[in-house]
Amino acid sequence: MYAMLCTRPDLAYAVSQISQFSNCPSDIHDSATNRVFKYLRGTSNYGITFDGSKGLILEGYSDANWGGGEDRKSMGGYIFTLCGGAISWAAKKQPTVALSSTESEYMALTQAAKESIWIQRLLGELGRTAIRNANLIYGDNQGSLALAKNPEYHARTKHIDIQYHFIRECVENGKIAIEYIPTEDMLADGMTKALARDRHCLLTRRMGVSATWSTATPSPPPSHKQIIDLEERGELNGSEEALRHHEVVKKWE
């Protein structure tokens, strides 16, 4: 969980799902946990890289998986990237049952809006006010975007908890801007559901998560006898290189 909170947004969904059964895990949950450990072992050198390839642009993505939980509650998630790397993310089961995918996406937008406002304030305090798209959040559900922009859908949304209508006020006063994006470009897709390997790897790279150092095991240096043989054959270029080889051997031993 510590890795997921700090540098591994690609683990957010898996950790969120498994941690729900920490009090009474079954064999299925043990098997899922082992798969996560195997994935961690194979990607232990992964971390977030802020390469700045896109410039100083803040991008927010919000998504939900309607009825994805065992109790039919939806999974909501968001992720924000800056300079090509993830800076904030979350994957959490929604507390109430949504009656449609539009409602689950609408509630997820509200959570993303609260995080976006906090990030904007933090960047403002740091003096970073020239960031493009600082208030923009992408969503892949047309219905939820329409609900957030049009408060006239009262009859269809009056049963939704009042706190989730916060997104409407944010859009109206300009604190938050929302925009549609196709599902294949939705970066938060991996926060709400299990994905196929190719899709998971693609989104992981787009989060800025990649190998930061090599896991290859270094080969041991030649022994003293091998170095002496190389010197006798004249295959070491000068005494300085021979001395360097001897020092490497001593450190290795």
KEFIFI-607387 format. One record per residue (C-alpha): residue number from 0; x, y, z. Coordinates in steps of 0.2 Angstrom, whole numbers, plus 5000, padded with zeros to 4 digits. Example, Ala and Ser with C-alpha at 12.3 -4.5 7.8 and 13.67 -1.06 7.14 Angstrom:
BEGIN
<pt><num>0</num><u>5062</u><v>4978</v><w>5039</w></pt>
<pt><num>1</num><u>5068</u><v>4995</v><w>5036</w></pt>
***
This chain:
BEGIN
<pt><num>0</num><u>5000</u><v>5000</v><w>5000</w></pt>
<pt><num>1</num><u>5014</u><v>5012</v><w>5004</w></pt>
<pt><num>2</num><u>5021</u><v>5010</v><w>4986</w></pt>
<pt><num>3</num><u>5004</u><v>5013</v><w>4979</w></pt>
<pt><num>4</num><u>5002</u><v>5029</v><w>4989</w></pt>
<pt><num>5</num><u>5018</u><v>5036</v><w>4984</w></pt>
<pt><num>6</num><u>5025</u><v>5031</v><w>4967</w></pt>
<pt><num>7</num><u>5014</u><v>5017</v><w>4960</w></pt>
<pt><num>8</num><u>4997</u><v>5023</v><w>4953</w></pt>
<pt><num>9</num><u>4996</u><v>5007</v><w>4943</w></pt>
<pt><num>10</num><u>4993</u><v>4997</v><w>4959</w></pt>
<pt><num>11</num><u>4978</u><v>5008</v><w>4965</w></pt>
<pt><num>12</num><u>4964</u><v>4997</v><w>4959</w></pt>
<pt><num>13</num><u>4972</u><v>4981</v><w>4965</w></pt>
<pt><num>14</num><u>4976</u><v>4987</v><w>4982</w></pt>
<pt><num>15</num><u>4959</u><v>4995</v><w>4984</w></pt>
<pt><num>16</num><u>4950</u><v>4979</v><w>4980</w></pt>
<pt><num>17</num><u>4961</u><v>4968</v><w>4990</w></pt>
<pt><num>18</num><u>4961</u><v>4979</v><w>5006</w></pt>
<pt><num>19</num><u>4942</u><v>4977</v><w>5007</w></pt>
<pt><num>20</num><u>4944</u><v>4959</v><w>5013</w></pt>
<pt><num>21</num><u>4959</u><v>4961</v><w>5024</w></pt>
<pt><num>22</num><u>4949</u><v>4956</v><w>5040</w></pt>
<pt><num>23</num><u>4942</u><v>4940</v><w>5032</w></pt>
<pt><num>24</num><u>4952</u><v>4935</v><w>5017</w></pt>
<pt><num>25</num><u>4948</u><v>4919</v><w>5007</w></pt>
<pt><num>26</num><u>4959</u><v>4909</v><w>4995</w></pt>
<pt><num>27</num><u>4953</u><v>4920</v><w>4981</w></pt>
<pt><num>28</num><u>4960</u><v>4935</v><w>4989</w></pt>
<pt><num>29</num><u>4976</u><v>4926</v><w>4994</w></pt>
<pt><num>30</num><u>4978</u><v>4922</v><w>4976</w></pt>
<pt><num>31</num><u>4975</u><v>4940</v><w>4970</w></pt>
<pt><num>32</num><u>4987</u><v>4946</v><w>4983</w></pt>
<pt><num>33</num><u>5001</u><v>4934</v><w>4976</w></pt>
<pt><num>34</num><u>4998</u><v>4940</v><w>4959</w></pt>
<pt><num>35</num><u>5001</u><v>4958</v><w>4965</w></pt>
<pt><num>36</num><u>5017</u><v>4953</v><w>4973</w></pt>
<pt><num>37</num><u>5023</u><v>4944</v><w>4957</w></pt>
<pt><num>38</num><u>5019</u><v>4960</v><w>4947</w></pt>
<pt><num>39</num><u>5028</u><v>4970</v><w>4960</w></pt>
<pt><num>40</num><u>5043</u><v>4958</v><w>4959</w></pt>
<pt><num>41</num><u>5043</u><v>4960</v><w>4940</w></pt>
<pt><num>42</num><u>5042</u><v>4979</v><w>4941</w></pt>
<pt><num>43</num><u>5052</u><v>4983</v><w>4956</w></pt>
<pt><num>44</num><u>5062</u><v>4996</v><w>4947</w></pt>
<pt><num>45</num><u>5047</u><v>5006</v><w>4941</w></pt>
<pt><num>46</num><u>5044</u><v>5024</v><w>4947</w></pt>
<pt><num>47</num><u>5036</u><v>5040</v><w>4941</w></pt>
<pt><num>48</num><u>5046</u><v>5050</v><w>4928</w></pt>
<pt><num>49</num><u>5042</u><v>5069</v><w>4925</w></pt>
<pt><num>50</num><u>5050</u><v>5071</v><w>4908</w></pt>
<pt><num>51</num><u>5041</u><v>5087</v><w>4904</w></pt>
<pt><num>52</num><u>5037</u><v>5081</v><w>4886</w></pt>
<pt><num>53</num><u>5020</u><v>5089</v><w>4887</w></pt>
<pt><num>54</num><u>5026</u><v>5105</v><w>4895</w></pt>
<pt><num>55</num><u>5018</u><v>5113</v><w>4911</w></pt>
<pt><num>56</num><u>5001</u><v>5105</v><w>4908</w></pt>
<pt><num>57</num><u>4989</u><v>5099</v><w>4922</w></pt>
<pt><num>58</num><u>4978</u><v>5085</v><w>4916</w></pt>
<pt><num>59</num><u>4964</u><v>5077</v><w>4926</w></pt>
<pt><num>60</num><u>4954</u><v>5062</v><w>4922</w></pt>
<pt><num>61</num><u>4939</u><v>5055</v><w>4931</w></pt>
<pt><num>62</num><u>4930</u><v>5038</v><w>4928</w></pt>
<pt><num>63</num><u>4919</u><v>5025</v><w>4937</w></pt>
<pt><num>64</num><u>4914</u><v>5007</v><w>4934</w></pt>
<pt><num>65</num><u>4895</u><v>5006</v><w>4937</w></pt>
<pt><num>66</num><u>4891</u><v>4991</v><w>4949</w></pt>
<pt><num>67</num><u>4908</u><v>4984</v><w>4949</w></pt>
<pt><num>68</num><u>4909</u><v>4979</v><w>4967</w></pt>
<pt><num>69</num><u>4902</u><v>4963</v><w>4974</w></pt>
<pt><num>70</num><u>4889</u><v>4973</v><w>4983</w></pt>
<pt><num>71</num><u>4884</u><v>4981</v><w>4967</w></pt>
<pt><num>72</num><u>4892</u><v>4998</v><w>4972</w></pt>
<pt><num>73</num><u>4902</u><v>5007</v><w>4959</w></pt>
<pt><num>74</num><u>4921</u><v>5010</v><w>4959</w></pt>
<pt><num>75</num><u>4926</u><v>5028</v><w>4956</w></pt>
<pt><num>76</num><u>4943</u><v>5034</v><w>4952</w></pt>
<pt><num>77</num><u>4953</u><v>5049</v><w>4946</w></pt>
<pt><num>78</num><u>4971</u><v>5054</v><w>4942</w></pt>
<pt><num>79</num><u>4980</u><v>5070</v><w>4939</w></pt>
<pt><num>80</num><u>4996</u><v>5072</v><w>4929</w></pt>
<pt><num>81</num><u>5008</u><v>5086</v><w>4928</w></pt>
<pt><num>82</num><u>5023</u><v>5087</v><w>4916</w></pt>
<pt><num>83</num><u>5020</u><v>5070</v><w>4910</w></pt>
<pt><num>84</num><u>5019</u><v>5061</v><w>4927</w></pt>
<pt><num>85</num><u>5005</u><v>5057</v><w>4940</w></pt>
<pt><num>86</num><u>5004</u><v>5068</v><w>4955</w></pt>
<pt><num>87</num><u>4988</u><v>5063</v><w>4963</w></pt>
<pt><num>88</num><u>4977</u><v>5048</v><w>4961</w></pt>
<pt><num>89</num><u>4963</u><v>5038</v><w>4970</w></pt>
<pt><num>90</num><u>4953</u><v>5022</v><w>4967</w></pt>
<pt><num>91</num><u>4939</u><v>5020</v><w>4980</w></pt>
<pt><num>92</num><u>4922</u><v>5011</v><w>4981</w></pt>
<pt><num>93</num><u>4907</u><v>5024</v><w>4981</w></pt>
<pt><num>94</num><u>4897</u><v>5024</v><w>4997</w></pt>
<pt><num>95</num><u>4880</u><v>5023</v><w>4989</w></pt>
<pt><num>96</num><u>4873</u><v>5012</v><w>4975</w></pt>
<pt><num>97</num><u>4871</u><v>5021</v><w>4959</w></pt>
<pt><num>98</num><u>4856</u><v>5018</v><w>4948</w></pt>
<pt><num>99</num><u>4865</u><v>5021</v><w>4932</w></pt>
<pt><num>100</num><u>4882</u><v>5023</v><w>4924</w></pt>
<pt><num>101</num><u>4878</u><v>5042</v><w>4923</w></pt>
<pt><num>102</num><u>4875</u><v>5043</v><w>4941</w></pt>
<pt><num>103</num><u>4891</u><v>5034</v><w>4946</w></pt>
<pt><num>104</num><u>4901</u><v>5045</v><w>4934</w></pt>
<pt><num>105</num><u>4893</u><v>5060</v><w>4941</w></pt>
<pt><num>106</num><u>4898</u><v>5056</v><w>4958</w></pt>
<pt><num>107</num><u>4916</u><v>5052</v><w>4953</w></pt>
<pt><num>108</num><u>4917</u><v>5069</v><w>4945</w></pt>
<pt><num>109</num><u>4913</u><v>5077</v><w>4961</w></pt>
<pt><num>110</num><u>4927</u><v>5068</v><w>4970</w></pt>
<pt><num>111</num><u>4939</u><v>5073</v><w>4956</w></pt>
<pt><num>112</num><u>4933</u><v>5091</v><w>4957</w></pt>
<pt><num>113</num><u>4937</u><v>5093</v><w>4975</w></pt>
<pt><num>114</num><u>4955</u><v>5086</v><w>4972</w></pt>
<pt><num>115</num><u>4957</u><v>5098</v><w>4957</w></pt>
<pt><num>116</num><u>4953</u><v>5113</v><w>4968</w></pt>
<pt><num>117</num><u>4965</u><v>5108</v><w>4981</w></pt>
<pt><num>118</num><u>4979</u><v>5105</v><w>4968</w></pt>
<pt><num>119</num><u>4975</u><v>5122</v><w>4960</w></pt>
<pt><num>120</num><u>4977</u><v>5131</v><w>4977</w></pt>
<pt><num>121</num><u>4993</u><v>5122</v><w>4981</w></pt>
<pt><num>122</num><u>5001</u><v>5127</v><w>4964</w></pt>
<pt><num>123</num><u>4995</u><v>5144</v><w>4967</w></pt>
<pt><num>124</num><u>5004</u><v>5145</v><w>4984</w></pt>
<pt><num>125</num><u>5019</u><v>5139</v><w>4976</w></pt>
<pt><num>126</num><u>5018</u><v>5153</v><w>4963</w></pt>
<pt><num>127</num><u>5014</u><v>5141</v><w>4948</w></pt>
<pt><num>128</num><u>5000</u><v>5151</v><w>4941</w></pt>
<pt><num>129</num><u>5004</u><v>5149</v><w>4922</w></pt>
<pt><num>130</num><u>4999</u><v>5131</v><w>4921</w></pt>
<pt><num>131</num><u>4988</u><v>5127</v><w>4907</w></pt>
<pt><num>132</num><u>4972</u><v>5117</v><w>4909</w></pt>
<pt><num>133</num><u>4974</u><v>5119</v><w>4928</w></pt>
<pt><num>134</num><u>4955</u><v>5117</v><w>4931</w></pt>
<pt><num>135</num><u>4951</u><v>5104</v><w>4917</w></pt>
<pt><num>136</num><u>4944</u><v>5087</v><w>4921</w></pt>
<pt><num>137</num><u>4941</u><v>5074</v><w>4907</w></pt>
<pt><num>138</num><u>4926</u><v>5062</v><w>4908</w></pt>
<pt><num>139</num><u>4920</u><v>5048</v><w>4896</w></pt>
<pt><num>140</num><u>4902</u><v>5049</v><w>4900</w></pt>
<pt><num>141</num><u>4891</u><v>5061</v><w>4890</w></pt>
<pt><num>142</num><u>4877</u><v>5060</v><w>4902</w></pt>
<pt><num>143</num><u>4887</u><v>5064</v><w>4918</w></pt>
<pt><num>144</num><u>4895</u><v>5079</v><w>4909</w></pt>
<pt><num>145</num><u>4877</u><v>5085</v><w>4904</w></pt>
<pt><num>146</num><u>4871</u><v>5084</v><w>4922</w></pt>
<pt><num>147</num><u>4886</u><v>5094</v><w>4928</w></pt>
<pt><num>148</num><u>4883</u><v>5108</v><w>4916</w></pt>
<pt><num>149</num><u>4864</u><v>5108</v><w>4916</w></pt>
<pt><num>150</num><u>4855</u><v>5110</v><w>4933</w></pt>
<pt><num>151</num><u>4838</u><v>5108</v><w>4925</w></pt>
<pt><num>152</num><u>4838</u><v>5089</v><w>4927</w></pt>
<pt><num>153</num><u>4830</u><v>5090</v><w>4944</w></pt>
<pt><num>154</num><u>4818</u><v>5076</v><w>4943</w></pt>
<pt><num>155</num><u>4831</u><v>5063</v><w>4938</w></pt>
<pt><num>156</num><u>4844</u><v>5068</v><w>4951</w></pt>
<pt><num>157</num><u>4834</u><v>5074</v><w>4966</w></pt>
<pt><num>158</num><u>4838</u><v>5057</v><w>4975</w></pt>
<pt><num>159</num><u>4857</u><v>5059</v><w>4973</w></pt>
<pt><num>160</num><u>4865</u><v>5065</v><w>4989</w></pt>
<pt><num>161</num><u>4867</u><v>5084</v><w>4990</w></pt>
<pt><num>162</num><u>4886</u><v>5083</v><w>4992</w></pt>
<pt><num>163</num><u>4888</u><v>5076</v><w>4974</w></pt>
<pt><num>164</num><u>4880</u><v>5092</v><w>4966</w></pt>
<pt><num>165</num><u>4895</u><v>5101</v><w>4971</w></pt>
<pt><num>166</num><u>4902</u><v>5099</v><w>4954</w></pt>
<pt><num>167</num><u>4888</u><v>5109</v><w>4947</w></pt>
<pt><num>168</num><u>4893</u><v>5124</v><w>4957</w></pt>
<pt><num>169</num><u>4911</u><v>5122</v><w>4952</w></pt>
<pt><num>170</num><u>4907</u><v>5122</v><w>4934</w></pt>
<pt><num>171</num><u>4895</u><v>5137</v><w>4935</w></pt>
<pt><num>172</num><u>4908</u><v>5148</v><w>4944</w></pt>
<pt><num>173</num><u>4922</u><v>5142</v><w>4933</w></pt>
<pt><num>174</num><u>4933</u><v>5134</v><w>4946</w></pt>
<pt><num>175</num><u>4931</u><v>5117</v><w>4936</w></pt>
<pt><num>176</num><u>4930</u><v>5114</v><w>4917</w></pt>
<pt><num>177</num><u>4924</u><v>5097</v><w>4911</w></pt>
<pt><num>178</num><u>4927</u><v>5090</v><w>4894</w></pt>
<pt><num>179</num><u>4922</u><v>5074</v><w>4885</w></pt>
<pt><num>180</num><u>4936</u><v>5061</v><w>4881</w></pt>
<pt><num>181</num><u>4934</u><v>5044</v><w>4872</w></pt>
<pt><num>182</num><u>4935</u><v>5029</v><w>4883</w></pt>
<pt><num>183</num><u>4951</u><v>5023</v><w>4874</w></pt>
<pt><num>184</num><u>4960</u><v>5039</v><w>4880</w></pt>
<pt><num>185</num><u>4953</u><v>5039</v><w>4898</w></pt>
<pt><num>186</num><u>4968</u><v>5038</v><w>4909</w></pt>
<pt><num>187</num><u>4958</u><v>5034</v><w>4925</w></pt>
<pt><num>188</num><u>4951</u><v>5018</v><w>4917</w></pt>
<pt><num>189</num><u>4964</u><v>5008</v><w>4926</w></pt>
<pt><num>190</num><u>4958</u><v>5015</v><w>4943</w></pt>
<pt><num>191</num><u>4941</u><v>5007</v><w>4942</w></pt>
<pt><num>192</num><u>4943</u><v>4990</v><w>4934</w></pt>
<pt><num>193</num><u>4955</u><v>4976</v><w>4930</w></pt>
<pt><num>194</num><u>4962</u><v>4978</v><w>4912</w></pt>
<pt><num>195</num><u>4970</u><v>4967</v><w>4899</w></pt>
<pt><num>196</num><u>4989</u><v>4967</v><w>4900</w></pt>
<pt><num>197</num><u>4992</u><v>4978</v><w>4884</w></pt>
<pt><num>198</num><u>4979</u><v>4991</v><w>4890</w></pt>
<pt><num>199</num><u>4986</u><v>4991</v><w>4907</w></pt>
<pt><num>200</num><u>5004</u><v>4993</v><w>4901</w></pt>
<pt><num>201</num><u>4998</u><v>5007</v><w>4889</w></pt>
<pt><num>202</num><u>4990</u><v>5017</v><w>4903</w></pt>
<pt><num>203</num><u>5004</u><v>5014</v><w>4915</w></pt>
<pt><num>204</num><u>5016</u><v>5022</v><w>4903</w></pt>
<pt><num>205</num><u>5004</u><v>5037</v><w>4901</w></pt>
<pt><num>206</num><u>5004</u><v>5039</v><w>4919</w></pt>
<pt><num>207</num><u>5023</u><v>5042</v><w>4918</w></pt>
<pt><num>208</num><u>5027</u><v>5026</v><w>4927</w></pt>
<pt><num>209</num><u>5042</u><v>5017</v><w>4919</w></pt>
<pt><num>210</num><u>5058</u><v>5008</v><w>4923</w></pt>
<pt><num>211</num><u>5070</u><v>5020</v><w>4932</w></pt>
<pt><num>212</num><u>5085</u><v>5009</v><w>4934</w></pt>
<pt><num>213</num><u>5090</u><v>4992</v><w>4927</w></pt>
<pt><num>214</num><u>5087</u><v>4976</v><w>4937</w></pt>
<pt><num>215</num><u>5100</u><v>4966</v><w>4928</w></pt>
<pt><num>216</num><u>5113</u><v>4958</v><w>4940</w></pt>
<pt><num>217</num><u>5130</u><v>4964</v><w>4937</w></pt>
<pt><num>218</num><u>5143</u><v>4951</v><w>4932</w></pt>
<pt><num>219</num><u>5157</u><v>4949</v><w>4944</w></pt>
<pt><num>220</num><u>5174</u><v>4956</v><w>4939</w></pt>
<pt><num>221</num><u>5189</u><v>4945</v><w>4934</w></pt>
<pt><num>222</num><u>5199</u><v>4937</v><w>4948</w></pt>
<pt><num>223</num><u>5217</u><v>4942</v><w>4953</w></pt>
<pt><num>224</num><u>5223</u><v>4927</v><w>4943</w></pt>
<pt><num>225</num><u>5213</u><v>4932</v><w>4927</w></pt>
<pt><num>226</num><u>5220</u><v>4950</v><w>4929</w></pt>
<pt><num>227</num><u>5238</u><v>4944</v><w>4930</w></pt>
<pt><num>228</num><u>5235</u><v>4933</v><w>4915</w></pt>
<pt><num>229</num><u>5228</u><v>4948</v><w>4905</w></pt>
<pt><num>230</num><u>5243</u><v>4958</v><w>4910</w></pt>
<pt><num>231</num><u>5255</u><v>4945</v><w>4904</w></pt>
<pt><num>232</num><u>5246</u><v>4944</v><w>4888</w></pt>
<pt><num>233</num><u>5247</u><v>4963</v><w>4886</w></pt>
<pt><num>234</num><u>5228</u><v>4964</v><w>4885</w></pt>
<pt><num>235</num><u>5227</u><v>4978</v><w>4898</w></pt>
<pt><num>236</num><u>5231</u><v>4995</v><w>4891</w></pt>
<pt><num>237</num><u>5243</u><v>5002</v><w>4903</w></pt>
<pt><num>238</num><u>5247</u><v>5000</v><w>4922</w></pt>
<pt><num>239</num><u>5232</u><v>5012</v><w>4926</w></pt>
<pt><num>240</num><u>5219</u><v>5001</v><w>4919</w></pt>
<pt><num>241</num><u>5227</u><v>4986</v><w>4928</w></pt>
<pt><num>242</num><u>5227</u><v>4995</v><w>4945</w></pt>
<pt><num>243</num><u>5209</u><v>5000</v><w>4942</w></pt>
<pt><num>244</num><u>5204</u><v>4981</v><w>4939</w></pt>
<pt><num>245</num><u>5213</u><v>4976</v><w>4955</w></pt>
<pt><num>246</num><u>5203</u><v>4990</v><w>4965</w></pt>
<pt><num>247</num><u>5187</u><v>4983</v><w>4958</w></pt>
<pt><num>248</num><u>5191</u><v>4966</v><w>4963</w></pt>
<pt><num>249</num><u>5195</u><v>4971</v><w>4981</w></pt>
<pt><num>250</num><u>5178</u><v>4980</v><w>4982</w></pt>
<pt><num>251</num><u>5169</u><v>4966</v><w>4975</w></pt>
<pt><num>252</num><u>5177</u><v>4954</v><w>4988</w></pt>
***
